[in-house]
Amino acid sequence: MQDSGDTPILVDRLFRSEAGRLVAHFARRFGPAHLDLAEEVVQDALVAALQRWPHAGVPKNPAGWLYRVACHRALDLLRRRAAFDARRDRLSAELSRGQALALADAAFEPAALSDDELRMVLVCCHPGLPREARVALSLKTVGGLGVREIARALLSDERAVAQRLVRAKRRIRQLDLDGELPAAAALAARVESALDVIYLLFNEGYGAHAGRNLVRADLCREAIRLGRLIADADDVSDRRADALVALMALHAARLPARVDAADELVLLEDQDRSRWDQELVALGFAYLDRSIGGDAISPFHVQAAIAATHARAASATETDWKAILALYDELVAIAPSPIVALNRAVAVAKVRGPAAGLEAIAPLTRRRELAGYYLLPAVRADLLARMGRMPAARRAYREALRCRASAPERRFLESRLARLSITEKLA
C-alpha cells in the first residue's frame, strides 16, 4: 500500500487518466445503449476509492483496483437489471474472469483498452447525433470533463449541456449501436467530429476555464494521447489527425514556460524557450511531417504550421511574423472565425505596427461571438498602450476585467492595468 495522504488528488488524477478507458471498456461489454450504466460502475469504483483508501492505504496497482471494484459493481447490476437478461450469463462469465485476474494482482495495462477507447470515441461521434451532442458526450465520457467544464469549453449553459447529454444517450439507444468499429466510409465520416472533440479537450487544458490554475497539463496529455490513438490506428487514414497531434504537441511543449513559479501567466514573447519541452517539439515536427502526405490542407495543418514557425525561432525577436501572417491569411480563407481574425490582427500588428493591428480589430468589436471574450479588449489595450494612448488602454483593460477569465488571467490583466498607471505617473 502507498501513503494515503494525497488520496483525493490521486483519485482525481486517476479519474482523468483512467475513467474514460474504463467507461469505454464497460460500454463495449454492456453495449453503447447502456452507457449510463458503464459510467455508473466506474463512478461507484471512484467513490469506493475515496471512502477506502484514506484508511486502508492506496493499493500498489490503483487502476487495477478500480477495475476490480467496477467489475464487482457490474456483476451486481447484472443480477438486478432485466435489460441484461439476454446477455447476463456471458457478461457474468467475462466479468468474473476479469475479476479473477485483478484479484490475482495481474498487471492492469491501460494500453489494452485502447481499442475500446477508439470505439467509444467513434460511438460518441456517430453522425446520427447532432454535432454539439457529439462534442459534449465525448468530452464527458472519454475526456472525463464535468458538465460545468464542458459548458465553459463550449461557451454554453450548464443546463443546456446536461440536457444535451441526456438526449445524446437517448439517441444512442435509439440507434442501437453495437460499439464496433464502422466500415471505412462510415469511419471517415466520424473522424472529423472526433478530432474537433479532442482539440476542445486540449484547449480546456491549455487554458483552463475552471479552477485556480491557468494550465491543466493532464488534460493536454490526455488530448494528445487520444489524438495519437486516432492518428496511429490501422483503420484510420486521415492526415488531419496527424496535423492535430502536431499542433497539440507543439503547443503543449510551451507549457513548462507558460506559467511562472507562482503559476502566473507568461506571454509567448516573454517565455524562456530553454524550458520548452524538446521531446514534445520533436513529436510535433514528426507528426507535422506525416501530415503532409494528405490530399488537402485542413485548418489543423495551417495552425500546426503557425506553431512550428514559433518553435523554430530561437527567440521572440527572431520569429518570422511575415510567414505567420501569411499562414493566418490562409487560415482565414479556409476556416474563417472571429478568434482566427483576432489572432491574425495580432500578427498584423507585429508586421505593420499597432495602428494597423487596431484597424484589423475594429470590425471584431461588433461580433456577437466575441462579446465577453476578454482577449479582444486585452489585445486592444496592449496595442493602444504601444501607441501611447494610455487612458484608452486603461479603459480597454477595465473592459477585459469585466469579462469572464480564469484567476491567473484576471491577475495578469490587473498587473497590466497597474503597470499602465505607474508608467503614466512617471511620464
Order of alpha helices (4+ residues) and beta strands (2+ residues): alpha-alpha-alpha-alpha-alpha-alpha-alpha-alpha-alpha-alpha-alpha-alpha-alpha-alpha-alpha-alpha-alpha-alpha-alpha-alpha
